[in-house]
């Protein structure tokens, strides 16, 4: 049975990661980026109800993969082993280096105890 995901928490983690990505110019060192990310994650609070989030870009999907992996308490190596791929592939997915296939997303979701939900929403 798959565990349900706290989508709001994952969304906040994605936002924290995106803030870190956009602030790399301000924080050129890894230590500075880690401090910024830790500060952003500390500000995130658990939500009471799930919320839908939309991922349109590879970077957003990568951030969602990082959030699912960390929520499951897995390292990149452990996730790679569970999905029968190499760790560098997981690294590229998490960095948003490429757009993963639905099959890959399903393997990651299963390995982390989540499920993938895809929907089509009319453009307004």
C-alpha positions as CSV (number, residue, x, y, z in Angstrom):
1,X,0.0,0.0,0.0
2,X,1.3,3.4,-0.9
3,X,1.6,6.2,1.7
4,X,-0.2,9.4,1.0
5,X,2.0,12.5,0.5
6,X,1.8,15.7,2.3
7,X,1.6,17.8,-0.8
8,X,1.7,21.1,1.0
9,X,4.9,20.1,2.8
10,X,6.4,18.9,-0.5
11,X,5.3,22.2,-2.2
12,X,7.1,24.2,0.5
13,X,10.2,22.0,0.1
14,X,10.1,22.7,-3.7
15,X,9.8,26.4,-3.1
16,X,12.7,26.3,-0.7
17,X,14.8,24.4,-3.3
18,X,13.8,26.8,-6.0
19,X,14.7,29.8,-3.7
20,X,18.1,28.1,-3.2
21,X,18.5,27.7,-7.0
22,X,17.6,31.3,-7.7
23,X,19.9,32.6,-5.0
24,X,23.0,30.8,-6.2
25,X,24.4,34.1,-7.4
26,X,24.0,35.5,-3.9
27,X,25.4,32.3,-2.2
28,X,28.2,31.1,-4.4
29,X,29.4,28.6,-1.8
30,X,27.8,25.3,-1.0
31,X,27.7,26.3,2.6
32,X,25.8,29.5,1.8
33,X,23.3,27.6,-0.3
34,X,22.8,25.0,2.5
35,X,22.3,27.7,5.1
36,X,19.7,29.4,2.9
37,X,17.9,26.1,2.2
38,X,17.9,25.1,5.9
39,X,16.5,28.6,6.8
40,X,13.7,28.1,4.2
41,X,12.9,24.6,5.4
42,X,12.8,25.8,9.0
43,X,10.1,28.3,8.1
44,X,7.9,25.6,6.5
45,X,5.1,24.3,8.7
46,X,3.1,21.2,8.3
47,X,-0.3,21.7,6.6
48,X,-3.6,20.5,7.8
49,X,-5.1,19.6,4.4
50,X,-3.5,18.4,1.2
51,X,-3.1,20.8,-1.7
52,X,-2.6,20.2,-5.3
53,X,0.6,21.4,-6.9
54,X,1.5,21.7,-10.5
55,X,4.9,20.7,-11.9
56,X,5.5,22.0,-15.4
57,X,9.3,22.3,-15.6
58,X,12.0,19.6,-15.1
59,X,13.3,21.7,-12.2
60,X,10.0,21.5,-10.4
61,X,9.7,17.8,-11.0
62,X,13.3,17.4,-9.8
63,X,12.4,19.2,-6.6
64,X,9.4,17.0,-6.1
65,X,11.6,13.9,-6.5
66,X,14.0,15.3,-3.9
67,X,11.1,16.0,-1.5
68,X,9.7,12.5,-2.0
69,X,13.1,10.9,-1.5
70,X,13.9,12.8,1.6
71,X,10.4,12.2,3.0
72,X,11.1,8.5,2.6
73,X,14.4,8.9,4.3
74,X,16.4,7.6,1.3
75,X,19.8,8.6,0.0
76,X,20.3,9.0,-3.8
77,X,22.1,5.7,-3.8
78,X,19.2,3.9,-2.0
79,X,16.7,5.4,-4.4
80,X,18.8,4.4,-7.4
81,X,19.0,0.9,-6.1
82,X,15.2,0.7,-5.5
83,X,14.5,2.0,-9.0
84,X,17.2,-0.2,-10.6
85,X,19.2,2.7,-12.0
86,X,22.5,4.4,-11.3
87,X,22.9,7.2,-8.7
88,X,24.0,9.8,-11.3
89,X,20.7,9.3,-13.1
90,X,18.9,10.2,-9.8
91,X,21.1,13.2,-9.4
92,X,20.3,14.4,-12.9
93,X,16.5,14.0,-12.3
94,X,16.7,15.9,-9.0
95,X,18.7,18.8,-10.6
96,X,16.1,19.0,-13.4
97,X,18.6,18.1,-16.0
98,X,15.9,16.3,-18.0
99,X,12.2,15.6,-18.1
100,X,11.6,12.1,-16.7
101,X,9.2,9.7,-18.4
102,X,5.9,8.7,-16.6
103,X,7.4,5.2,-16.1
104,X,10.4,6.7,-14.3
105,X,8.1,8.9,-12.2
106,X,6.1,5.8,-11.3
107,X,9.2,3.8,-10.3
108,X,10.4,6.8,-8.1
109,X,6.9,7.1,-6.5
110,X,6.7,3.4,-5.7
111,X,10.3,3.4,-4.3
112,X,9.5,6.3,-2.0
113,X,6.0,5.2,-1.0
114,X,4.1,7.8,-3.0
115,X,1.9,7.8,-6.0
116,X,2.0,9.9,-9.2
117,X,-1.1,11.8,-10.1
118,X,-1.3,13.4,-13.6
119,X,-4.3,15.5,-14.6
120,X,-5.2,17.8,-17.5
121,X,-6.5,21.2,-16.4
122,X,-8.1,23.6,-18.9
123,X,-6.1,26.8,-19.5
124,X,-8.0,29.8,-18.3
